[in-house]
Amino acid sequence: MKILSDYNLKEIEAELAGLPKFRAKQIFDAIIQAKDFDSINFSAELKANLQENYILKPVEIFKVYVSQDGTKKYLLKLHDDNLVESVFLTQNYGNTICLSTQVGCRMGCKFCASTQNGLIRNLSAGEMLSIIATLNADNGKCTERNFTNIVLMGSGEPLDNFENVVKWLELITEPKGFNVSERNISLSTCGLVDKIYDLAKLNFNITLCISLHATDDETRKTIMPIAQRYTIAEIIQAVKAYVKENNRRVVFEYCLIDGVNNREKDIVALKNLTRGFKSHVNVICLNPNGGSLKATTRQQAVEFVEKLNAEGVSATLRRSQGDDIAG
């Protein structure tokens, strides 16, 4: 069966060419408002015909975990009964949705819980759009946009699902839909160099975030298998090409692991790696996931950021939210 949320309005009109155009608009609005066929004023016959061939709402809420700080972690059931997580973060400068792009992940980073069971499958563009619509409707009026920012930092490697993510970017920025500004979207990748170049050519004004987490290749190989394929030097070259093409600041995500990547030489190396182009280092406290890696204390993380700032590196410590719900 086809997922209708995979299509934009014009594509829905073409797919349902035998119907009046206003029917396509009804369906498109239902997608954005996270509604199902029963909520649309269709005849019983039309509804039955559409339900036989199409899925309108491929996502439903399975369970919600609410943090003391207001963060909500959603466990969502897809139309094929696979489960995926997404997080809704309330913030003073606008709410943020953390979106997954795959069910599971095959990248194998040692500090990440979502990769522990490997990759099950990619999410389609429409499934990702439906996740946004579902969380939006659950946090206010479904006819309004109740979030400002989206970060592709849930389970999965976005650039490993390149075509669907690109299509989703087109859908989420659609003026007649959610009309999200590209500048309010961040995409996090562990560094698929060829896809970074491909993304740069598409001229999306999104923020590219690189999961770096080490300053030399040998260290990176011990925690991130992707380092066996791409060197840090190759990633930096691709990043510079992205900045040149899009004139956007790139964010380097750096999860502190005690005794692994929080050394004095790492501070110097980060200074050298980020020199000469628009960049920012987002230092993260390791989230324990049952593995062997040891987190630094938050005070150690604060001191690490202060040392980076003293070296002239733009760096901040990521605010922690939803710790009590593993968010």
Salt bridges, closest charged atoms under 4 A:
GLU11 OE1 - LYS167 NZ 2.71
GLU15 OE2 - LYS2 NZ 2.96
ASP29 OD2 - LYS25 NZ 2.89
ASP38 OD1 - LYS47 NZ 3.70
GLU60 OE2 - LYS77 NZ 3.89
ASP80 OD2 - ARG121 NE 2.75
GLU85 OE2 - LYS73 NZ 3.80
GLU127 OE2 - HIS79 NE2 3.00
GLU127 OE2 - ARG121 NH2 2.81
ASP160 OD1 - ARG106 NH2 2.67
ASP216 OD2 - ARG263 NH2 3.44
GLU218 OE2 - LYS221 NZ 3.38
GLU253 OE2 - ARG318 NH2 3.31
ASP258 OD2 - LYS294 NZ 3.76
GLU264 OE2 - LYS307 NZ 2.58
ASP266 OD2 - ARG263 NE 2.87
GLU311 OE1 - LYS271 NZ 3.19
